[in-house]
């Protein structure tokens, strides 16, 4: 399926193996249980080593990561090539609603600084820049969910 192909790209996997669906499902299930951010998780996986954030020290993730590394080795391509593929499809930065709202709110008050910074960063969402980390943060779990007109 197209979805499975896209997920393989996000994980830097070449070809098709019967175990891919379970590998992907297990990651998504872990992300859901942990409340892991989709964009940041896939970008964190776009490196040669196990991500260092506390979130990734959890044993279920470490077991999954071992399976993932074994699957990556079966690609028949180098690890740097796999990582390069992942970095092309996994953005570092996305326009998160809470940050867009904050930038617009400040712009309405006459302060365009945040808006200009955000737009500058969004021009290159796959490249880490000076202020990128400022815009990677997902909304806090304590904040009320941001809802757009279309309900997303």
Helices and strands as residue ranges (DSSP letters): H 2-10, H 20-34, H 38-44, G 54-57, H 59-73, H 79-89, H 97-108, H 113-122, G 132-135
